[in-house]
Amino acid sequence: MNDPGSQLDLSSDAKPTPPGGEAERQGRFLGVTFECCGVYARIYPNAAGDAYEGRCPRCMKSVRVGIGPGGGSARFYTAS
């Protein structure tokens, strides 16, 4: 067990994540059940940040949910 390849070094710090950007958006998603194929997927904000966009993972049917002033508290939807 003295082989250096069999050891895992967890003492070094992970690469710091810069504020904002992708790390901040990771928590922003809507859960969508696609009735077309009976599957669930998460959809994320588009690059412009004005809508959540995604596709059914099976048939690729698209869905777009606009982001408006005030927003809403619902996080899970069904797309038909």
N, C-alpha and C positions, 0 to 999 in steps of 0.2 A: 504493500500500500504506500510505498514511498515514491511511486510514480507521480511526477508533477502534474500529469494530465488527469489524475484521479482526484484532484483537490479543487475545491471551489472557494475562491477568495471573495468574501462579502464585505470586506473591510473598507473598500473604496466607495466614495460617494457616487451616486448615480449622476448622470449629466443633468444639471439644473434645467428646468423648463421655464422659458421666458414667459412673462405675464401676457395674458390676452391670446389672441390667435387661436390656433387649433385646440390647445389645452383648455381654453375657456369654453369653446363651443362643444366640447365632448359631452357636456352635461345637457345640452339643448337638443332634444329630439321629441318626436311624436311617435307613439306606437299606433300602428295601423294594421287592422285585420282586413285582408283583401278577400272579399266574398267570392270573387271570380275563381280563386283556387283554394280558398280556405286556409290561407297561410298568414302568419304574422310577420311584420318587418318594422324596423325603425326607419323614419325618414328624418332628414337633417336640413337645416337652413341652407338655402342656395348661396352662391358667392355674393350676391347683392344684399343678402340679409332681409329681403322683403317677402319671402315665402319659404315654407318647408316643401321640399320636392323629393319624390322617390318613385320607385317602380316595384311592382309585384315581382318577387324573386323567381316566380315560375313562368308567367306569361308575359312579363315586362309591361303590363298595363301601367300607365303613369298616373300619378296623383300629385296635386299641388294644393297646398293650404296657405292662403295669404296671411301675412302678419300685419295686423292693423293696430291703430292706437288703442291703448288699454288692454288689448289682448284678451285671453280667456284662461281659465284655470284647468280646463280639460286637457289631458295628455294622451288619451287613448280614443281612437276613432275606428269606424268601420267604413271601408270604401266599397261601394257597390258598382 
